[in-house]
Amino acid sequence: MSDKTLKELGEEYEQAATMVKARIARKREQLRSLKDSICSNEAYEIKSELKILYAEHRQAKETADYLKVYYDPHEGKRELFSYK
């Protein structure tokens, strides 16, 4: 078992979010390169992958932010997701 702190785990999630963001950029570029066949099956597949990647990125980023400040006092309560 690893002896990492929550902050260190949060930083790992942040790195994962960065890697997913890079994958998103590559997929978006791939989609842009299709030009004339924007309604093709390939475009549909890329858009489906992008939808999943956006969700992965959001989840990794939110988890990273939560873990990195878990022990820091803020507003008297801890919430996983803040919709302010």
C-alpha positions as CSV (number, residue, x, y, z in Angstrom):
1,M,0.0,0.0,0.0
2,S,1.2,3.5,-0.8
3,D,1.8,6.1,1.9
4,K,0.8,9.1,-0.2
5,T,-1.0,12.0,1.3
6,L,-4.4,13.1,-0.1
7,K,-2.6,16.2,-1.6
8,E,-0.2,13.9,-3.5
9,L,-3.1,11.8,-4.7
10,G,-4.8,15.0,-5.8
11,E,-1.7,16.0,-7.8
12,E,-1.8,12.6,-9.5
13,Y,-5.4,13.2,-10.5
14,E,-4.4,16.6,-11.7
15,Q,-1.7,15.0,-13.9
16,A,-4.3,12.5,-15.2
17,A,-6.7,15.4,-16.0
18,T,-3.8,17.0,-18.0
19,M,-3.2,13.8,-20.0
20,V,-7.0,13.5,-20.8
21,K,-7.0,17.2,-21.9
22,A,-4.2,16.4,-24.3
23,R,-6.2,13.5,-25.7
24,I,-9.2,15.8,-26.1
25,A,-7.0,18.3,-28.1
26,R,-5.8,15.5,-30.4
27,K,-9.4,14.2,-31.0
28,R,-10.7,17.7,-31.7
29,E,-7.9,18.3,-34.2
30,Q,-8.8,14.9,-35.8
31,L,-12.4,16.0,-36.0
32,R,-11.5,19.3,-37.6
33,S,-9.4,17.5,-40.2
34,L,-12.4,15.6,-41.5
35,K,-13.9,18.8,-43.0
36,D,-16.2,17.5,-45.7
37,S,-17.2,14.3,-43.9
38,I,-18.4,16.0,-40.6
39,C,-21.5,13.8,-40.7
40,S,-19.6,10.6,-41.3
41,N,-19.5,7.5,-39.1
42,E,-15.9,8.5,-38.2
43,A,-17.0,11.9,-37.1
44,Y,-19.8,10.4,-35.0
45,E,-17.2,8.0,-33.3
46,I,-14.9,10.9,-32.5
47,K,-17.7,13.0,-31.0
48,S,-18.7,10.0,-28.9
49,E,-15.2,9.6,-27.7
50,L,-15.0,13.3,-26.9
51,K,-18.1,13.1,-24.8
52,I,-16.5,10.4,-22.7
53,L,-13.2,12.3,-22.5
54,Y,-14.8,15.5,-21.4
55,A,-16.6,13.6,-18.5
56,E,-13.3,11.9,-17.6
57,H,-11.5,15.2,-17.5
58,R,-14.1,16.9,-15.4
59,Q,-14.2,14.1,-12.9
60,A,-10.4,13.9,-12.6
61,K,-10.2,17.7,-12.2
62,E,-12.9,17.8,-9.5
63,T,-11.4,14.9,-7.6
64,A,-8.0,16.5,-7.8
65,D,-9.3,19.8,-6.5
66,Y,-11.2,18.1,-3.7
67,L,-8.3,15.9,-2.5
68,K,-5.7,18.7,-2.6
69,V,-7.6,20.8,-0.1
70,Y,-9.3,18.1,1.9
71,Y,-7.7,19.1,5.2
72,D,-7.7,22.8,4.6
73,P,-10.4,24.6,6.4
74,H,-12.8,26.3,4.1
75,E,-16.3,27.6,4.7
76,G,-16.8,25.2,7.6
77,K,-17.9,22.2,5.5
78,R,-16.5,20.0,2.7
79,E,-18.5,19.3,-0.4
80,L,-17.3,17.1,-3.3
81,F,-18.8,19.3,-5.9
82,S,-19.5,23.0,-5.6
83,Y,-22.0,24.6,-8.0
84,K,-21.6,28.2,-7.0
